[in-house]
Amino acid sequence: MKLDVIKLDGGTAGSVELGDEIFGLEPRADILHRVVRWQRNKAQAGTHKVKTRSEVSYSTKKIYRQKGTGGARHGSRKAPIFRKGGIYKGPTPRSHAHDLPKKVRKLGLMHALSAKVKDGSLVIIENIDSDGKTSSLAKQVSNLGWKRALIIDGAEVNENFARAAANIDGLDVLPSMGANVYDILKRDTLVLTKAGVEALEARLK
């Protein structure tokens, strides 16, 4: 399929041919869901922790004698049955990550790109050369109508552009190797440079 290429100032710069095997798939929600879930679980800190009866701070003295009180038999006040006692089978620090086949991850990225093409929210830009000024870039972005956009460049992001974009709310910049399903779906507009298109096609073929 062919898509028009624009410049950062809004002018046209010809067109580019996109491979149907990457950008022309019918998006599958189940694959996208699996990949996003894998990403978010892998990113989860897993630092949740409760204190067990061996870790709470309390006396180890038997709280009252064994017989003759008329009450139930108890030893330690740290037992889970008591208020401020230890927690039984509570969460402990662990990794929430799970495995996902590489083929599914690759397919997920292709389906995410295809979903943006189908929505009409994929923009191809010639390059992202910038003077490094946030004010001028913010004006250009506003004129192009990008409110929540992810920009994917080639192997390396233009340094001046990255500096200028750092303080613009709703604008994210990634190199082609950083392209991922979650960030693509999270933003309303996906912007690829010509170098980004070439790098993604080389990565996904």
C-alpha positions in Angstrom: 0.0 0.0 0.0 1.1 3.6 -0.6 1.0 6.4 2.0 1.8 10.0 1.5 4.9 11.4 3.2 4.8 14.8 4.9 7.4 17.1 6.4 7.5 18.5 9.9 6.3 21.9 8.6 3.2 20.3 7.0 4.5 20.2 3.4 4.3 17.1 1.2 7.4 14.9 0.4 6.1 12.3 -2.0 4.9 8.8 -1.0 6.2 5.6 0.5 5.4 1.9 -0.2 4.4 -0.1 2.9 4.5 -3.9 2.9 1.1 -5.5 3.3 2.6 -8.4 5.2 3.5 -5.9 8.1 1.1 -3.0 7.7 -1.9 -4.7 5.9 -2.9 -7.4 8.4 -6.4 -7.6 9.9 -5.8 -6.7 13.6 -6.5 -9.4 16.1 -7.5 -8.2 19.6 -6.5 -11.5 21.2 -2.9 -11.3 20.0 -2.6 -7.6 21.0 -4.1 -8.4 24.4 -1.6 -11.2 25.0 1.4 -9.0 24.1 0.2 -6.0 26.2 -0.4 -8.3 29.2 3.1 -9.8 28.8 4.6 -6.3 28.6 2.8 -4.9 31.6 3.4 -8.0 33.8 7.1 -7.9 33.0 7.2 -4.2 34.0 5.4 -4.8 37.3 7.8 -4.3 40.3 6.4 -7.1 42.4 7.8 -5.6 45.6 4.6 -6.3 47.6 5.4 -7.8 51.0 3.6 -8.5 54.3 5.0 -9.6 57.6 4.5 -13.1 58.7 4.2 -14.3 62.4 8.0 -14.7 62.5 8.6 -11.0 61.4 6.1 -8.9 63.4 7.4 -7.2 66.5 5.8 -8.6 69.6 6.7 -10.6 72.8 7.1 -14.3 72.4 5.8 -14.9 76.0 2.7 -17.1 76.3 -0.1 -14.6 76.6 -1.9 -16.5 79.4 -1.8 -19.9 81.1 -2.8 -23.0 79.2 -5.7 -24.1 81.5 -8.2 -22.6 83.8 -9.1 -19.3 82.0 -12.2 -20.6 80.3 -10.8 -19.2 77.0 -9.3 -20.9 74.0 -5.7 -22.1 74.2 -3.2 -19.6 72.9 0.6 -19.2 72.9 2.1 -16.4 70.8 0.3 -13.0 70.3 1.9 -13.0 66.9 -0.6 -15.6 65.6 -2.6 -14.6 62.5 -5.8 -14.8 64.5 -4.9 -11.7 66.6 -5.1 -8.1 65.5 -1.6 -6.8 64.6 -0.5 -10.5 64.4 1.4 -11.9 61.4 -0.3 -12.3 58.0 -0.9 -15.8 56.8 0.0 -16.6 53.1 0.2 -12.9 52.2 2.1 -11.6 49.1 5.8 -11.8 49.0 8.3 -10.2 46.5 8.2 -12.0 43.2 8.4 -11.5 39.5 5.0 -11.3 37.6 6.7 -11.9 34.3 5.6 -14.9 32.2 6.9 -16.3 28.9 5.5 -15.4 25.5 6.8 -17.0 22.2 9.0 -14.6 20.1 6.7 -15.3 17.1 3.7 -14.0 19.0 5.6 -10.9 20.1 6.6 -10.2 16.6 3.1 -10.8 15.3 1.7 -8.5 18.0 3.9 -5.6 16.8 2.8 -6.2 13.2 -0.9 -6.3 14.3 -0.4 -3.0 16.3 1.1 -1.3 13.2 -1.7 -2.7 11.0 -4.3 -1.4 13.6 -2.9 2.1 13.3 -3.1 1.9 9.5 -6.7 0.7 9.6 -7.7 3.5 12.0 -6.1 6.1 9.7 -3.9 7.2 12.6 -0.5 6.3 11.0 1.5 9.3 9.7 4.8 8.9 7.7 7.2 11.8 8.0 10.3 12.4 5.9 12.6 13.1 8.9 12.6 14.8 12.3 15.4 17.3 11.8 15.0 20.0 14.4 16.8 23.1 15.8 16.4 21.7 19.3 13.9 24.4 20.4 10.8 23.2 22.2 8.7 26.3 21.3 9.1 25.9 17.6 8.5 22.1 17.7 5.4 22.6 19.9 4.0 25.0 17.3 4.7 22.5 14.5 3.1 19.6 16.4 0.1 21.8 17.2 -0.3 22.8 13.5 -0.2 19.1 12.5 -2.9 18.3 15.0 -0.9 15.7 17.1 -2.2 15.6 20.6 -1.1 12.2 21.9 1.6 10.9 19.5 4.4 8.4 19.4 7.2 9.1 17.0 9.4 6.2 15.9 12.7 7.1 14.2 15.5 4.9 12.7 18.2 3.1 14.6 19.0 6.4 16.6 16.8 9.3 17.4 17.7 12.7 16.2 19.4 14.3 19.3 18.0 17.8 18.8 14.5 16.6 18.2 14.6 14.4 21.3 15.7 17.4 23.4 13.0 19.6 22.0 10.3 16.9 22.4 11.3 16.1 26.0 9.1 18.9 27.5 6.1 18.5 25.2 3.2 16.8 26.9 1.8 13.8 25.0 4.7 13.4 22.7 7.0 10.4 22.9 10.0 9.6 20.8 11.6 6.1 20.4 14.2 4.5 18.2 13.0 1.6 16.0 14.3 -1.0 18.4 12.2 0.5 21.1 9.0 0.1 19.2 6.5 -1.9 21.2 2.8 -2.8 21.2 1.8 -1.1 24.4 3.3 2.3 23.5 1.9 2.2 20.0 -1.7 1.4 21.1 -1.5 3.9 24.0 -1.1 6.9 21.7 -3.7 8.3 19.4 -1.3 8.9 16.5 1.7 6.9 15.4 4.3 8.8 13.5 7.0 6.9 11.6 10.0 8.5 9.9 11.1 7.0 6.5 14.2 5.7 8.3 11.8 4.2 11.0 9.7 2.4 8.3 12.8 0.9 6.8 14.2 -0.2 10.2 10.8 -1.7 11.2 10.4 -3.6 7.9 14.0 -5.0 8.3 13.3 -6.0 11.9 10.0 -7.7 11.2 10.8 -9.6 8.0 
